Amino acid sequence: MTDWSVINYGDQLTMAARRVDKKKKSNEIVAHATALFTERGYKETTIDAVAGRAGVAKGTIYQYFASKQDLFFGVFDTFTEQYFAEVREQVPEPGVSAEVRLRQAAGAAFKMAAEHQEVLPLTFEFWAASGSSSQEMRELFQTAFREMYAVFRAFFGDIIRDGVERGEFAETADIESITAVLVGSLDGLFLQAWFDDTMDPVKAGDAFLDVFLRGLKAGIDARREVK
């Protein structure tokens, strides 16, 4: 008798392996495309060039990405995912104080601003695509940017909210506005450090965070002085 359960399980493993291989190949293509877009810019980068750099046929690229625009967005999507993942990896578990978690998260972002300067020109390309490219491309990037910033605001907002609930930060904190300013500071440091290589974004970020945290704790300190 044929054991269909074994065959089905084997088929599932084969399909899973194929999915992993496909994801791996897609990531490899994106990595090579990122290098080319960074070196040459969007306009001067071609699918032929990406295929050549990746060592695959041009048709292989189209198996994963419908067009150069689609590939460019794939680069953006992958970069933002990796950026957020790297920041999250540096954050301790929720049991640690909110101040420590906030310092770790923001510190990781400031450090990345110093370590990934080569991708900033590509970021400019992303911004340009969100405002001056085709309608479809513009809407795609505008939505992606909006969602990316919302994720970062929610991430930092959750840490600050936890600090308020723990009594570490003032209860009157306007969390939405505060996190918007914090996320904006990350963008600003990234940009300034690229234009001025004498500026240390980690040092500047740490100094800003000291003031930022003092502001969050100001109401708590005032109540303690009254008591």
C-alpha positions, 0 to 999 in steps of 0.5 A: 500500500502506498503511504500517501501521508509520507508523499504529501509531507515530502511534497510539502518539504519540497515546496517549502525548499523551493520557496526558500530558494526563491526568496534567497535568489530574490534577495541576491538580485536585490542586493546586486540591484542596490549596489548598482542603483547606489553607484549609477542612480535609477535612470542609468541602471538597467535590468541588463546591468543588474542581470550581469552583476548578479550573474543571471539571465535577464529573463531571470530578473523578470521572474521575480520583478515585473519591471525596473520600477518594481525592482527599485521598489523591491530595493526600497522595501528590503532596505527599510525592512532591514533597517527596522529589523536592525533597530529592533534587534538592539532593543532589550525585552519589555522588562527593561526600563523604558529609558534604557530601551529608548536609548538602545533603539534610538542609539541603534538608529543613530549608529546606522546613520553613521555606518550606512552613508553610502545608501543615502544617495539611493534614499534621495532617489526613493524620495524623488520617486515618491514625488516626480515619477509615474503616478503608479510609482508615486502612489506606491512610494508615498504609501510605503513612506507613510507606512514606514514612518507610521511603523517607526512612530508606533515602535518608539511610541510604544516604548514611551507609552510603557515609560508613562505607564511605569511612571518613568515619564510624565503622564501629560506626554503628547506621545504622537507629537513626541515620536514624530519629532524623534523619528524626524531627528533620525532623518535629519542626522542621517542627512546632515552626516552625509553632507558634513563628514566631520559631524558624528551622528552618534555623538549628536544623537546621544546629546539630543537624546539626553535632552529628549529624555529630560523633557519626558521626565520633567513632570515626574521630577517636578512632582518628586520635588513637591513631595 
